[in-house]
Amino acid sequence: MALNADELRRFVEHINKSSCDEDLKRILTFLLFTGMRCGECFGLSWEDINFENMTISIRHTLNDVGGKHSLTPPKTRKSIRTICMSSTTAAILKEQREYVEQMKSALGASFAHPEIVFPSANGNYRDRSSVLTSLKRMTKDTEFSHMTLHKLRHCNATMLLNNGVELKEISDHLGHCDINVTANIYADVLEGMKRNIAASIEQTLTGNN
């Protein structure tokens, strides 16, 4: 279940106030602000980031099979896309770039993947299971204990729907193969929006709530 607007704001505050690593905070906030899949996020390279145009090109996904990581093209043609970044997202990436530069200086030649935006603490590919474990530790015994990394993507999409963004635009933003996939996944949200429209018309024309 996706968080509503008030819950999302509280969740962001919870992340910011958490005692977890700043690197983890940036990852969680980035996922929430972009709606990217985890594999897409952890497969991002610095050459995919364009601060001048404020865009992020999604061209790879990081796969984890039996503990072995590999970069591959996204699973569908529509998943290869370019999204725009907000000022908050840009600030997150600039902080992350400084962090990666510090890691490169400290680790030297042992830093295996300096091209990756969100590498692990030792410079390798990021393991999503460790990020999920940290998220669960951060949210234990809170109203957000049900959150997962993939639910951050659902929260992003639901927020866009509730803000009136067209379904086609959201489908392109998420990298779904077609608009029907988006409509099926978020059918309950769309149904709720239809009911709100009917109630709004009723209230406007009759004055009845």
Salt bridges, closest charged atoms under 4 A:
ASP6 OD1 - ARG9 NH2 2.61
GLU22 OE2 - LYS25 NZ 3.10
ASP23 OD2 - ARG126 NH2 2.23
GLU40 OE2 - ARG37 NH1 2.55
GLU40 OE1 - ARG81 NH2 2.90
GLU47 OE2 - ARG59 NH2 2.93
ASP48 OD1 - ARG59 NH2 2.54
ASP64 OD2 - HIS69 NE2 3.60
GLU101 OE2 - LYS104 NZ 3.34
GLU115 OE2 - HIS113 ND1 3.02
ASP127 OD2 - HIS69 NE2 3.80
GLU143 OE1 - ARG10 NH2 2.86
ASP172 OD2 - LYS168 NZ 2.77
GLU191 OE2 - ARG195 NH2 3.49
